[in-house]
Amino acid sequence: MTTSVETHDDVTVLTVTGEVDLATAPALENAIDAILGAEPAGLVIDLTAVSFLASAGMAALVAAHQRAGTTSIAVVADGPATSRQLKMTSLDRVFALHTTLDDALAGLRGN
């Protein structure tokens, strides 16, 4: 798993690539924590390039939501490797779930 960070105005985008499982979830949590430490207005976690999302990865997303404070969080997930699991576990009700990065950015800016 790899991550990269970009800033779009006042929203930080964390792009995640590869498999998010028990071995890689701590690295995802560290990346999210580093971003949240800067207290951005919004955080988009882009899982479009994730090929496998295990329960440990979903737990990292929930933990991020709980630690976000005033930072709004949106998740980009489209396809069977990510969005299906998030919907099956009702996590799409915990944070905003979008199918594209543009939709997520627009959604956060509309808040």
N, C-alpha and C positions, 0 to 999 in steps of 0.2 A: 504494500500500500504506500502511496505517496500523496502528499498534499501540496497545494500551492495557494498563495493568498494574493488577492488583488483588492483594490479599493475602487469603488464606483461612487463618487461623491461622498456621502456620509454612511455608505453601506459597505461592509467588508464581505468579500466572497471567499469562502474556503472551498476549493475544488479538491475532491477526493477521488483517487484513481486506484483501481485494483480491488483486492479482497479485504473486507473489514470483518475480522474474526477475533477470536480470543487473543491471538498473538499480536494483532495490530491495533486493536481497540484502544489500548493505553496511549499509543502515539496519536490517535485521533483525539482523545481526551486532552492530551497536552497541547495540541494545536488549537483546539477550541478554547482552552483555558487562557492561552497566550493572547488570543484575539479578545476574549471577554475582559481580560485585564486592562485593555485599552479603552473599554467602555464605548464601543461604537454605537451609533443610533440603531443600526440594524446589522444582522449577520445572516448571510445566506450560506447554507451548507449544501453544496452542489454534489449530489451523488450520481449524476448522469453516467459517469465513467466507472462506477462501481460494478464489479462483476459478481460479487457475493456479499451479502449483508447478513451476518450472524446476529444472534441475540445480544452478544456483547457490544456490537456496533449500535444496535437499537438502544441499549442501556446507556451508551455514551451520549446519544442524542437526547434522551430523557434527562440525563444529568445536566447536560448543557442548558436545556430549557429551565431546569430548576435553579441553576446558578446565574441565569442571564440578567437578573435584576431589571433594569430599565431598557435593556437591549432587546429589540424585537428579533425573533428568529423565524426564518423560513427555510424549508428544505425543498430542494429540487430532486425529484425522483420520478423516473419514467421507465416502465418495463418490469418484467417479472423478477429481476434480481433485487429490486429495491422497493418499488411502490406497492407491489402486492403484499409484501411482508408488513409494511407500514400500515396499510389499510386493514389487513387481517387482524392486526394487534390493536387497532383503533388509535394508533399513534397519529394518524392524520387528523384526529380531533384534538391532539395535544399541541401541535404546532401547524402552521400553515404549510400545506403540501402543494407544490406546483410542478407542472410538467416541463417548464422551460425556465432558464435563468432570467430571461426578459420578463416573464410573468411574475417571478418571485421579486425581482427588483421593483417592478411596478406596484406590486402588492405592498411591499414595505414602505415605499414612498407615499402611498396613499393613506398610510396610518398616521 
